[in-house]
Amino acid sequence: MPVDLRNFDLNLLLVFHHLLREKRVSAVATVLGMSQPAVSSALGRLRASLGDALFLRTQRGMVPTPYALQLAEPVATALDGLQQALNVRASFDPASSQRRFTLAMTDVGELYFLPDLMDALAHEAPGITLRSLPVADTGLREQMAAGRVDLALGPLPQLQGGFFQQALFRQRYVALMRAGHPLAGSTALSAARYRQAAHVRVVSAGTPHGQVDEALQRLGVARRVQLTVPHYVALGQVLARTDLVATVPERLAERLAGPHGLVSRPLGLKLPTSTIAQLWHAHLHRDPGHQWLRALVAPRVGAGGPAGG
């Protein structure tokens, strides 16, 4: 039976939205200034109105049903539109704000974006806090739609419909090695020398950096891999103490070179480039705080921003 809005308590949608974000009745009660029994009662009425359990109790908290996940994005968009309409003259003051923003990025992104962003916050918005989550999470779309993730950074072709994006820069892949490496004297690494080198292979599952392996396979170039790691965290230390070579994004190479005594060399191979962008869900497009955050990110990490990975 269709839901008749004339007899539907729209406040129930606010409880639903916060349950998606917080996953616990007690947390929603705190956020909305309600008692826990009142939140439970609201959930019961919402279940009766919509004819679905909506949330199942587990050890991990309240887990949404498929129908609840289907409702997440349109409800978040509707509530955000209503909030913006009611607060059309609302402003955002970064100097006094205590807001927390959640950003999704790869481990490469953390190495590149976070130092500059935290430095900027210290000077412009000391009360604002950031939380970083991995972009490899399969539920990223749903998290952004539900408002649990504010901004995603990286090469993320999976975020299309319902999302805005701003390209920040394009980068190529380069060979990274210690400054005293036998190949460090080369102006560029030919395919033959690339094959002969001993390599570190970074898997970085769930991120677009796997395109390097795919491109090498298409070119018929087999690397002599001596070490495989799941992420880039220890790469600088490993390269600094070995004769291994890593194929990495150019800006990451720039970030790691100085602290670890490394150098990068262009590749004589046609590997793909990647476009790094910032992406956000449509329901945050006009949010003053989010607009400020995007304006903070763009000039610091874009084409004209500080060098990094």
C-alpha atoms as one frame of an Amber mdcrd trajectory, in Angstrom:
protein
   0.000   0.000   0.000   1.408   3.434  -0.935   2.461   5.723   1.916   0.182
   8.741   2.342   2.306  11.710   3.401  -0.769  13.378   4.922  -0.729  10.717
   7.634   3.025  10.185   7.804   5.216  11.705  10.529   8.193  13.145   8.645
  10.193  13.279  11.898  10.487   9.491  11.582  12.711  10.010   8.543  15.143
  12.003  10.677  15.400   9.051  13.075  15.863   6.721  10.093  18.635   8.913
   8.637  20.583   9.038  11.890  20.186   5.308  12.511  21.851   4.731   9.145
  24.760   6.900  10.255  25.135   5.927  13.907  23.926   2.282  13.816  22.931
   2.424  17.516  19.718   3.597  19.170  21.668   5.131  22.069  23.824   7.212
  19.722  20.772   8.481  17.795  19.095   9.398  21.078  22.132  11.501  22.012
  22.350  13.225  18.623  18.628  14.071  18.460  18.187  14.841  22.170  15.622
  12.059  22.606  15.329   9.197  25.060  16.233   5.706  23.884  12.633   4.462
  24.341  11.438   7.376  22.179  13.872   6.428  19.401  12.801   2.770  19.636
   9.157   3.833  19.510   9.813   6.003  16.445  11.538   3.077  14.728   8.568
   0.843  15.530   6.135   3.326  13.978   8.359   3.696  10.914   8.501  -0.085
  10.487   4.713  -0.270  10.691   4.279   2.582   8.197   6.702   1.158   5.631
   6.063  -2.547   6.162   9.734  -3.464   6.577  12.051  -4.238   9.508  14.461
  -1.568   8.168  17.175  -2.423  10.748  18.284  -5.718  12.260  20.049  -5.869
  15.645  23.520  -7.450  15.481  26.710  -7.310  17.538  27.902  -4.626  15.109
  24.863  -2.484  15.795  21.723  -1.878  13.739  22.310  -3.238  10.246  20.035
  -1.818   7.493  17.895  -4.129   5.377  18.073  -3.954   1.575  14.949  -1.762
   1.560  16.544   0.623   4.069  19.657   0.889   1.885  17.407   1.654  -1.072
  15.820   4.491   0.891  19.106   5.888   2.218  20.043   8.130  -0.700  16.629
   9.688  -1.477  15.928  10.300   2.215  19.345  11.936   2.752  18.854  14.096
  -0.334  15.338  15.126   0.745  16.405  16.013   4.298  19.398  17.952   3.032
  17.254  19.902   0.576  14.784  20.748   3.330  17.594  21.778   5.686  19.097
  24.045   3.045  15.715  25.587   2.251  15.082  26.368   5.930  18.595  27.732
   6.470  19.115  29.470   3.176  20.969  32.320   4.876  23.106  30.056   7.044
  26.838  30.731   6.978  29.949  28.776   7.864  32.832  30.172   9.866  35.840
  27.830   9.647  37.729  29.726  12.350  35.109  28.865  14.993  33.575  25.657
  13.585  33.891  22.368  15.503  32.688  20.285  12.552  34.182  16.907  11.676
  34.639  15.910   8.038  35.142  12.307   6.919  37.331  11.796   3.841  37.796
   8.589   1.848  41.140   8.061   0.117  43.803   5.486  -0.714  46.968   5.055
   1.320  48.723   7.034  -1.440  46.152   9.754  -0.891  46.845   9.819   2.837
  50.565  10.329   2.178  49.853  13.089  -0.307  46.733  14.926   0.920  46.803
  14.765   4.718  50.048  16.643   5.572  49.003  19.724   3.598  45.372  19.613
   4.734  46.269  19.292   8.417  48.727  22.167   8.076  46.012  24.301   6.484
  43.516  23.431   9.231  46.001  24.386  11.941  46.168  27.897  10.478  42.615
  28.428   9.206  40.268  26.153  11.157  41.815  24.753  14.339  38.506  23.421
  15.659  37.742  21.304  12.592  38.730  17.626  12.672  39.243  15.134   9.857
  38.675  11.382   9.745  40.197   9.252   6.972  38.615   6.057   5.631  39.774
   3.743   2.795  38.164   4.212  -0.631  38.403   0.444  -1.163  35.271  -0.022
   0.963  32.639  -1.623  -1.284  29.917   0.445   0.391  31.483   3.845  -0.398
  28.565   4.990  -2.559  26.069   4.170   0.183  28.220   5.782   2.877  28.439
   9.011   0.893  24.720   8.962   0.120  23.916   8.456   3.805  26.229  11.288
   4.853  28.816   9.127   6.617  31.554  10.165   4.144  31.784  13.802   3.074
  34.442  13.729   0.372  36.294  11.084  -1.651  39.725  11.775  -3.138  41.486
   9.800  -5.845  40.887   8.145  -9.229  37.357   6.842  -8.584  35.471   5.985
 -11.777  32.914   3.973  -9.766  31.329   7.171  -8.427  29.179   8.457 -11.264
  25.419   9.119 -10.983  24.434  11.349  -8.063  27.967  12.660  -7.509  29.780
  15.858  -8.387  33.480  15.781  -9.108  36.340  18.206  -9.667  39.533  17.049
 -11.360  42.569  18.121  -9.345  45.492  16.850 -11.432  46.682  14.151 -13.796
  49.791  12.112 -13.100  51.893   9.448 -14.762  53.666   6.456 -13.234  57.436
   6.549 -12.714  60.181   4.247 -11.459  61.282   5.004  -7.898  64.612   3.833
  -6.426  67.387   4.850  -4.036  69.732   7.621  -5.191  72.694   5.217  -5.376
  70.850   2.591  -7.407  72.732   1.307 -10.500  69.870   2.571 -12.666  69.660
   6.001 -11.030  72.049   7.452 -13.629  69.572   6.751 -16.450  67.546   9.655
 -17.821  64.708   7.227 -18.480  64.206   3.544 -17.805  63.941   1.572 -21.049
  61.729  -1.504 -21.300  64.841  -3.712 -21.330  66.289  -2.204 -18.153  62.863
  -2.262 -16.525  62.617  -6.027 -17.145  66.094  -6.637 -15.732  65.506  -4.707
 -12.489  64.298  -6.324  -9.258  60.891  -4.900  -8.363  58.556  -4.199  -5.481
  54.956  -4.804  -6.566  52.303  -2.873  -4.662  48.911  -4.556  -4.918  46.819
  -1.809  -3.234  43.636  -3.889  -3.599  40.401  -2.067  -4.340  42.133   0.977
  -5.840  42.765   1.909  -9.506  46.533   1.493  -9.107  46.110  -2.099 -10.291
  45.982  -0.660 -13.811  49.806  -0.790 -13.854  49.800  -4.601 -13.751  47.103
  -4.738 -16.423  49.023  -2.358 -18.706  52.285  -4.282 -18.293  50.490  -7.493
 -19.145  49.065  -5.944 -22.326  52.565  -4.753 -23.273  54.005  -8.200 -22.647
  56.400  -6.836 -20.017  57.088  -9.261 -17.174  58.661  -7.802 -14.022  61.117
  -9.699 -11.833  59.186  -9.186  -8.590  61.129  -9.885  -5.393  58.663  -8.309
  -2.961  54.880  -7.908  -3.043  53.170  -5.662  -0.499  49.497  -4.741  -0.014
  50.057  -0.975   0.330  52.578   1.849   0.015  53.199   2.500   3.717  56.695
   0.960   4.038  57.770   1.583   0.451  60.155   4.471   1.194  62.075   2.532
   3.832  62.295  -0.601   1.674  63.617   1.223  -1.394  66.112   3.225   0.646
  67.858   0.053   1.863  67.686  -2.184  -1.216  68.247  -2.164  -4.978  64.554
  -2.725  -5.621  62.539  -0.526  -7.989  58.888   0.443  -7.529  56.435   1.726
 -10.124  54.464   4.473  -8.404  52.344   7.568  -9.113  54.573  10.547  -9.893
  53.434  12.742  -7.035  53.928   9.966  -4.505  57.488   9.639  -5.821  58.025
  13.356  -5.208  56.671  13.022  -1.678  58.898  10.062  -0.778  62.102  11.158
  -2.521  63.436  13.716  -0.051  62.776  11.963   3.279  64.174   8.631   2.065
  66.987   9.656  -0.310  65.174   8.343  -3.398  65.038   9.412  -7.041  62.447
   8.819  -9.734  62.992   8.156 -13.417  60.530   8.309 -16.339  59.540   5.008
 -17.905  60.102   4.153 -21.540  56.793   2.280 -21.433  53.313   3.461 -22.365
  51.599   3.154 -19.012  48.240   4.838 -18.343  47.984   8.119 -16.467  45.467
   8.641 -13.695  43.192  11.596 -12.952  42.921  12.493  -9.292  39.637  14.148
  -8.378  37.596  15.149  -5.375  34.057  13.760  -5.416  31.026  14.528  -3.271
  27.394  13.499  -3.168  24.774  15.824  -4.636  23.097  16.415  -1.265  26.236
  18.235  -0.018  26.751  20.363  -3.110  25.355  23.583  -1.607  26.359  22.988
   2.001  28.448  26.047   3.062  30.859  23.986   5.174  31.378  21.476   2.420
  31.921  24.212  -0.129  34.630  25.611   2.137  36.258  22.165   2.444  36.360
  21.682  -1.332  37.825  25.147  -1.782  40.471  24.269   0.816  41.442  21.043
  -0.975  41.576  22.183  -4.595  44.402  24.763  -4.612  46.573  22.772  -2.218
  46.567  19.482  -4.068  45.703  20.534  -7.599  48.044  21.196 -10.484  49.398
  24.304  -8.860  49.537  22.903  -5.349  52.525  21.669  -3.389  54.480  18.756
  -4.769  53.396  15.398  -3.499  52.309  11.828  -4.291
